[in-house]
Amino acid sequence: MSVCNHDCIRCPFEDCINNDITWDELQASRVRDRAIVAKADAEFLASLANLNRPMTSAERQRKHYILHGEEVREKARLYHQKNIEKRREYFRKYYAAHREANRARRSQNRRDMDPVDKNALLEHERQIRKSRTELNRPKQAAIRHYRQSLGLSQTEFGAPLGVMGYTVSKWESGHSTAPWERLYEVYPDLQMLSRKER
């Protein structure tokens, strides 16, 4: 019995005949299928030789595909591969030029900035980061204390929130801001603890 040539790993049919046959049987059925197709193609070419009328476009296309099918497929594969390589090269050049332009613009901005203004700007940014860290430090300590009181690891604490352990570590160290509303939904007692830490 002939079977389909679809990818059995992604086959949506649970009662497919391929589920009940071995690999050798599947290979043998594919060989039979190819033999059937080759026989049909040979009969079609023989019938064209006895035609008493001009070939239709469909017949012409089928004849060309039978005689040059492998060549056509190979040309299509090479054309596709060439297009992929062209696109990769284009995007490689585009992003390289884009990075260079951004780098040049940043360096030009740094050169144009007065040294006093540059130092003042850096100091201002430093102070903002420091103030944010100081402001959130009680809450960050509350997360750590609450997690340790529950006896959970950072990974276990973050699992109900859908985050990994390193994300919880960033919250506790102040390297990123925690989603407090989501935290209070999952861990209601944390809200009371964070208020006490203040």
Secondary structure by P-SEA (a helix, b strand, c coil): ccccccccccccccccccccccaaaaaaaaaaaaaaaaaaaaaaaaaaaaccccccaaaaaaaaaaacaaaaaaaaaaaaaaaaaaaaaaaaaaaaaaaaaaaaaaaaaaaaccaaaaaaaaaaaaaaaaaaaaaaaaaaaaaaaaaaaaccccccccccccccaaaaaaaaacccccaaaaaaaaccaaaaaaaaac
